[in-house]
Amino acid sequence: MIASDTIFDEIRESRRRMSKECAHDPAKYVEYLRTFDQKYAAQIERYRREHSILVAKAESMR
C-alpha cells in the first residue's frame, strides 16, 4: 500500500465517523461541517489568500 492510500483511508474513516455521529443525516452532516468554518476561519482565509496568489502566478507564467 502506498502512503497516499493510507492517507485517503484515514480521511474516509474520519468522514464515516462524522457521518455516523450525525446519524447519516445529510443535513445534520453539512451543518456539522459548517461548524469548522467558524472554528478554522483564520486558516481558511489564509488558504484562500495563498491559493489566489498561486493562481495569479501560474496565470502570469502563461
Biopython code that builds the backbone (N, CA, C, O; Angstrom):
import numpy as np
from Bio.PDB.StructureBuilder import StructureBuilder

atoms = [
    (1, "MET", "N", (0.840, -1.183, 0.000)),
    (1, "MET", "CA", (0.000, 0.000, 0.000)),
    (1, "MET", "C", (0.884, 1.246, 0.000)),
    (1, "MET", "O", (1.862, 1.317, 0.745)),
    (2, "ILE", "N", (0.546, 2.207, -0.820)),
    (2, "ILE", "CA", (1.280, 3.463, -0.928)),
    (2, "ILE", "C", (0.849, 4.383, 0.221)),
    (2, "ILE", "O", (-0.285, 4.302, 0.692)),
    (3, "ALA", "N", (1.748, 5.245, 0.663)),
    (3, "ALA", "CA", (1.452, 6.163, 1.768)),
    (3, "ALA", "C", (0.213, 7.000, 1.478)),
    (3, "ALA", "O", (-0.585, 7.254, 2.380)),
    (4, "SER", "N", (0.043, 7.433, 0.226)),
    (4, "SER", "CA", (-1.131, 8.248, -0.099)),
    (4, "SER", "C", (-2.418, 7.447, 0.072)),
    (4, "SER", "O", (-3.451, 8.015, 0.425)),
    (5, "ASP", "N", (-2.372, 6.129, -0.176)),
    (5, "ASP", "CA", (-3.551, 5.285, 0.053)),
    (5, "ASP", "C", (-3.929, 5.296, 1.526)),
    (5, "ASP", "O", (-5.109, 5.363, 1.872)),
    (6, "THR", "N", (-2.928, 5.231, 2.388)),
    (6, "THR", "CA", (-3.167, 5.255, 3.820)),
    (6, "THR", "C", (-3.817, 6.566, 4.235)),
    (6, "THR", "O", (-4.741, 6.577, 5.048)),
    (7, "ILE", "N", (-3.342, 7.655, 3.686)),
    (7, "ILE", "CA", (-3.907, 8.966, 4.000)),
    (7, "ILE", "C", (-5.366, 9.020, 3.574)),
    (7, "ILE", "O", (-6.220, 9.482, 4.331)),
    (8, "PHE", "N", (-5.654, 8.550, 2.364)),
    (8, "PHE", "CA", (-7.030, 8.562, 1.889)),
    (8, "PHE", "C", (-7.920, 7.661, 2.742)),
    (8, "PHE", "O", (-9.073, 8.000, 3.004)),
    (9, "ASP", "N", (-7.401, 6.533, 3.171)),
    (9, "ASP", "CA", (-8.166, 5.642, 4.048)),
    (9, "ASP", "C", (-8.495, 6.329, 5.367)),
    (9, "ASP", "O", (-9.602, 6.189, 5.887)),
    (10, "GLU", "N", (-7.534, 7.071, 5.906)),
    (10, "GLU", "CA", (-7.764, 7.801, 7.155)),
    (10, "GLU", "C", (-8.833, 8.873, 6.972)),
    (10, "GLU", "O", (-9.683, 9.068, 7.841)),
    (11, "ILE", "N", (-8.785, 9.561, 5.845)),
    (11, "ILE", "CA", (-9.789, 10.599, 5.560)),
    (11, "ILE", "C", (-11.167, 9.960, 5.443)),
    (11, "ILE", "O", (-12.138, 10.463, 6.007)),
    (12, "ARG", "N", (-11.250, 8.866, 4.721)),
    (12, "ARG", "CA", (-12.541, 8.179, 4.562)),
    (12, "ARG", "C", (-13.095, 7.714, 5.910)),
    (12, "ARG", "O", (-14.288, 7.859, 6.177)),
    (13, "GLU", "N", (-12.239, 7.164, 6.743)),
    (13, "GLU", "CA", (-12.673, 6.698, 8.060)),
    (13, "GLU", "C", (-13.155, 7.868, 8.909)),
    (13, "GLU", "O", (-14.154, 7.753, 9.620)),
    (14, "SER", "N", (-12.460, 8.973, 8.837)),
    (14, "SER", "CA", (-12.874, 10.163, 9.581)),
    (14, "SER", "C", (-14.249, 10.630, 9.120)),
    (14, "SER", "O", (-15.101, 10.970, 9.941)),
    (15, "ARG", "N", (-14.462, 10.648, 7.815)),
    (15, "ARG", "CA", (-15.762, 11.052, 7.274)),
    (15, "ARG", "C", (-16.858, 10.090, 7.700)),
    (15, "ARG", "O", (-17.975, 10.511, 7.999)),
    (16, "ARG", "N", (-16.545, 8.809, 7.730)),
    (16, "ARG", "CA", (-17.539, 7.815, 8.176)),
    (16, "ARG", "C", (-17.927, 8.057, 9.633)),
    (16, "ARG", "O", (-19.106, 7.999, 9.984)),
    (17, "ARG", "N", (-16.934, 8.327, 10.480)),
    (17, "ARG", "CA", (-17.219, 8.595, 11.894)),
    (17, "ARG", "C", (-18.090, 9.831, 12.052)),
    (17, "ARG", "O", (-19.049, 9.828, 12.825)),
    (18, "MET", "N", (-17.755, 10.888, 11.318)),
    (18, "MET", "CA", (-18.551, 12.109, 11.417)),
    (18, "MET", "C", (-19.977, 11.875, 10.930)),
    (18, "MET", "O", (-20.931, 12.368, 11.532)),
    (19, "SER", "N", (-20.121, 11.134, 9.854)),
    (19, "SER", "CA", (-21.448, 10.830, 9.337)),
    (19, "SER", "C", (-22.246, 10.021, 10.349)),
    (19, "SER", "O", (-23.434, 10.270, 10.556)),
    (20, "LYS", "N", (-21.596, 9.063, 10.973)),
    (20, "LYS", "CA", (-22.274, 8.245, 11.981)),
    (20, "LYS", "C", (-22.726, 9.108, 13.153)),
    (20, "LYS", "O", (-23.831, 8.928, 13.665)),
    (21, "GLU", "N", (-21.882, 10.043, 13.581)),
    (21, "GLU", "CA", (-22.244, 10.953, 14.676)),
    (21, "GLU", "C", (-23.484, 11.774, 14.326)),
    (21, "GLU", "O", (-24.232, 12.189, 15.211)),
    (22, "CYS", "N", (-23.693, 12.001, 13.037)),
    (22, "CYS", "CA", (-24.851, 12.781, 12.582)),
    (22, "CYS", "C", (-25.998, 11.869, 12.141)),
    (22, "CYS", "O", (-26.915, 12.310, 11.448)),
    (23, "ALA", "N", (-25.943, 10.596, 12.545)),
    (23, "ALA", "CA", (-26.968, 9.605, 12.210)),
    (23, "ALA", "C", (-27.136, 9.472, 10.696)),
    (23, "ALA", "O", (-28.224, 9.159, 10.214)),
    (24, "HIS", "N", (-26.065, 9.708, 9.956)),
    (24, "HIS", "CA", (-26.056, 9.603, 8.489)),
    (24, "HIS", "C", (-27.117, 10.496, 7.836)),
    (24, "HIS", "O", (-27.604, 10.216, 6.741)),
    (25, "ASP", "N", (-27.462, 11.587, 8.548)),
    (25, "ASP", "CA", (-28.415, 12.571, 8.020)),
    (25, "ASP", "C", (-27.618, 13.640, 7.280)),
    (25, "ASP", "O", (-26.830, 14.356, 7.897)),
    (26, "PRO", "N", (-27.814, 13.758, 5.957)),
    (26, "PRO", "CA", (-27.013, 14.716, 5.180)),
    (26, "PRO", "C", (-27.125, 16.155, 5.682)),
    (26, "PRO", "O", (-26.123, 16.869, 5.707)),
    (27, "ALA", "N", (-28.302, 16.589, 6.076)),
    (27, "ALA", "CA", (-28.472, 17.961, 6.556)),
    (27, "ALA", "C", (-27.681, 18.189, 7.845)),
    (27, "ALA", "O", (-27.017, 19.214, 7.998)),
    (28, "LYS", "N", (-27.753, 17.241, 8.759)),
    (28, "LYS", "CA", (-27.001, 17.358, 10.008)),
    (28, "LYS", "C", (-25.497, 17.319, 9.742)),
    (28, "LYS", "O", (-24.722, 18.033, 10.377)),
    (29, "TYR", "N", (-25.105, 16.478, 8.796)),
    (29, "TYR", "CA", (-23.684, 16.351, 8.451)),
    (29, "TYR", "C", (-23.141, 17.662, 7.896)),
    (29, "TYR", "O", (-22.067, 18.113, 8.296)),
    (30, "VAL", "N", (-23.874, 18.267, 6.984)),
    (30, "VAL", "CA", (-23.447, 19.547, 6.411)),
    (30, "VAL", "C", (-23.404, 20.616, 7.498)),
    (30, "VAL", "O", (-22.465, 21.411, 7.549)),
    (31, "GLU", "N", (-24.414, 20.641, 8.366)),
    (31, "GLU", "CA", (-24.428, 21.606, 9.470)),
    (31, "GLU", "C", (-23.199, 21.405, 10.358)),
    (31, "GLU", "O", (-22.564, 22.374, 10.772)),
    (32, "TYR", "N", (-22.872, 20.161, 10.644)),
    (32, "TYR", "CA", (-21.690, 19.854, 11.449)),
    (32, "TYR", "C", (-20.418, 20.344, 10.757)),
    (32, "TYR", "O", (-19.556, 20.948, 11.395)),
    (33, "LEU", "N", (-20.302, 20.086, 9.461)),
    (33, "LEU", "CA", (-19.120, 20.521, 8.725)),
    (33, "LEU", "C", (-18.988, 22.044, 8.724)),
    (33, "LEU", "O", (-17.878, 22.576, 8.760)),
    (34, "ARG", "N", (-20.102, 22.726, 8.683)),
    (34, "ARG", "CA", (-20.063, 24.204, 8.682)),
    (34, "ARG", "C", (-19.532, 24.765, 9.996)),
    (34, "ARG", "O", (-19.046, 25.895, 10.027)),
    (35, "THR", "N", (-19.613, 24.003, 11.073)),
    (35, "THR", "CA", (-19.051, 24.491, 12.338)),
    (35, "THR", "C", (-17.544, 24.657, 12.219)),
    (35, "THR", "O", (-16.945, 25.461, 12.934)),
    (36, "PHE", "N", (-16.934, 23.902, 11.321)),
    (36, "PHE", "CA", (-15.493, 24.023, 11.120)),
    (36, "PHE", "C", (-15.133, 25.341, 10.438)),
    (36, "PHE", "O", (-14.023, 25.845, 10.609)),
    (37, "ASP", "N", (-16.068, 25.903, 9.663)),
    (37, "ASP", "CA", (-15.815, 27.197, 9.030)),
    (37, "ASP", "C", (-15.514, 28.254, 10.085)),
    (37, "ASP", "O", (-14.595, 29.056, 9.921)),
    (38, "GLN", "N", (-16.282, 28.254, 11.158)),
    (38, "GLN", "CA", (-16.078, 29.226, 12.231)),
    (38, "GLN", "C", (-14.810, 28.896, 13.018)),
    (38, "GLN", "O", (-14.010, 29.776, 13.335)),
    (39, "LYS", "N", (-14.649, 27.621, 13.322)),
    (39, "LYS", "CA", (-13.528, 27.194, 14.143)),
    (39, "LYS", "C", (-12.190, 27.470, 13.469)),
    (39, "LYS", "O", (-11.213, 27.813, 14.134)),
    (40, "TYR", "N", (-12.148, 27.322, 12.151)),
    (40, "TYR", "CA", (-10.898, 27.470, 11.417)),
    (40, "TYR", "C", (-10.937, 28.641, 10.431)),
    (40, "TYR", "O", (-10.301, 28.584, 9.378)),
    (41, "ALA", "N", (-11.664, 29.679, 10.757)),
    (41, "ALA", "CA", (-11.839, 30.823, 9.859)),
    (41, "ALA", "C", (-10.498, 31.436, 9.437)),
    (41, "ALA", "O", (-10.306, 31.764, 8.266)),
    (42, "ALA", "N", (-9.587, 31.589, 10.376)),
    (42, "ALA", "CA", (-8.290, 32.201, 10.057)),
    (42, "ALA", "C", (-7.501, 31.337, 9.073)),
    (42, "ALA", "O", (-6.895, 31.856, 8.136)),
    (43, "GLN", "N", (-7.509, 30.030, 9.283)),
    (43, "GLN", "CA", (-6.786, 29.131, 8.387)),
    (43, "GLN", "C", (-7.421, 29.100, 7.003)),
    (43, "GLN", "O", (-6.721, 29.035, 5.993)),
    (44, "ILE", "N", (-8.742, 29.145, 6.962)),
    (44, "ILE", "CA", (-9.456, 29.143, 5.686)),
    (44, "ILE", "C", (-9.115, 30.399, 4.898)),
    (44, "ILE", "O", (-8.857, 30.335, 3.696)),
    (45, "GLU", "N", (-9.114, 31.532, 5.572)),
    (45, "GLU", "CA", (-8.796, 32.790, 4.895)),
    (45, "GLU", "C", (-7.354, 32.796, 4.408)),
    (45, "GLU", "O", (-7.070, 33.262, 3.305)),
    (46, "ARG", "N", (-6.452, 32.283, 5.222)),
    (46, "ARG", "CA", (-5.044, 32.214, 4.817)),
    (46, "ARG", "C", (-4.891, 31.324, 3.581)),
    (46, "ARG", "O", (-4.140, 31.661, 2.666)),
    (47, "TYR", "N", (-5.597, 30.194, 3.550)),
    (47, "TYR", "CA", (-5.554, 29.314, 2.378)),
    (47, "TYR", "C", (-6.075, 30.043, 1.144)),
    (47, "TYR", "O", (-5.469, 29.966, 0.076)),
    (48, "ARG", "N", (-7.196, 30.749, 1.285)),
    (48, "ARG", "CA", (-7.776, 31.461, 0.140)),
    (48, "ARG", "C", (-6.803, 32.492, -0.415)),
    (48, "ARG", "O", (-6.654, 32.616, -1.631)),
    (49, "ARG", "N", (-6.138, 33.234, 0.473)),
    (49, "ARG", "CA", (-5.160, 34.227, 0.022)),
    (49, "ARG", "C", (-3.996, 33.559, -0.706)),
    (49, "ARG", "O", (-3.617, 33.971, -1.802)),
    (50, "GLU", "N", (-3.433, 32.524, -0.083)),
    (50, "GLU", "CA", (-2.292, 31.827, -0.685)),
    (50, "GLU", "C", (-2.680, 31.193, -2.019)),
    (50, "GLU", "O", (-1.914, 31.243, -2.981)),
    (51, "HIS", "N", (-3.851, 30.607, -2.074)),
    (51, "HIS", "CA", (-4.319, 29.972, -3.306)),
    (51, "HIS", "C", (-4.475, 31.005, -4.423)),
    (51, "HIS", "O", (-4.072, 30.758, -5.560)),
    (52, "SER", "N", (-5.055, 32.152, -4.103)),
    (52, "SER", "CA", (-5.246, 33.168, -5.141)),
    (52, "SER", "C", (-3.904, 33.699, -5.643)),
    (52, "SER", "O", (-3.774, 34.031, -6.822)),
    (53, "ILE", "N", (-2.909, 33.781, -4.765)),
    (53, "ILE", "CA", (-1.570, 34.213, -5.170)),
    (53, "ILE", "C", (-0.963, 33.185, -6.131)),
    (53, "ILE", "O", (-0.398, 33.543, -7.164)),
    (54, "LEU", "N", (-1.093, 31.893, -5.769)),
    (54, "LEU", "CA", (-0.541, 30.837, -6.627)),
    (54, "LEU", "C", (-1.228, 30.805, -7.990)),
    (54, "LEU", "O", (-0.571, 30.595, -9.010)),
    (55, "VAL", "N", (-2.530, 31.009, -8.015)),
    (55, "VAL", "CA", (-3.265, 31.021, -9.273)),
    (55, "VAL", "C", (-2.805, 32.190, -10.138)),
    (55, "VAL", "O", (-2.594, 32.032, -11.341)),
    (56, "ALA", "N", (-2.649, 33.361, -9.526)),
    (56, "ALA", "CA", (-2.196, 34.546, -10.256)),
    (56, "ALA", "C", (-0.800, 34.329, -10.834)),
    (56, "ALA", "O", (-0.532, 34.711, -11.973)),
    (57, "LYS", "N", (0.088, 33.716, -10.051)),
    (57, "LYS", "CA", (1.441, 33.442, -10.542)),
    (57, "LYS", "C", (1.402, 32.469, -11.714)),
    (57, "LYS", "O", (2.091, 32.665, -12.715)),
    (58, "ALA", "N", (0.604, 31.433, -11.588)),
    (58, "ALA", "CA", (0.502, 30.429, -12.668)),
    (58, "ALA", "C", (-0.049, 31.063, -13.934)),
    (58, "ALA", "O", (0.421, 30.754, -15.029)),
    (59, "GLU", "N", (-1.031, 31.937, -13.810)),
    (59, "GLU", "CA", (-1.608, 32.596, -14.971)),
    (59, "GLU", "C", (-0.632, 33.561, -15.615)),
    (59, "GLU", "O", (-0.629, 33.720, -16.836)),
    (60, "SER", "N", (0.197, 34.206, -14.807)),
    (60, "SER", "CA", (1.168, 35.154, -15.351)),
    (60, "SER", "C", (2.299, 34.450, -16.093)),
    (60, "SER", "O", (2.992, 35.069, -16.900)),
    (61, "MET", "N", (2.485, 33.172, -15.827)),
    (61, "MET", "CA", (3.550, 32.412, -16.472)),
    (61, "MET", "C", (3.113, 31.877, -17.833)),
    (61, "MET", "O", (3.936, 31.354, -18.585)),
    (62, "ARG", "N", (1.860, 32.000, -18.147)),
    (62, "ARG", "CA", (1.353, 31.501, -19.443)),
    (62, "ARG", "C", (1.698, 32.415, -20.567)),
    (62, "ARG", "O", (1.348, 32.141, -21.715)),
]
sb = StructureBuilder()
sb.init_structure("model")
sb.init_model(0)
sb.init_chain("A")
sb.init_seg("    ")
for serial, (resi, resn, name, xyz) in enumerate(atoms, 1):
    if name == "N":
        sb.init_residue(resn, " ", resi, " ")
    sb.init_atom(name, np.array(xyz, "f"), 0.0, 1.0, " ", f" {name:<3s}", serial, name[0])
structure = sb.get_structure()
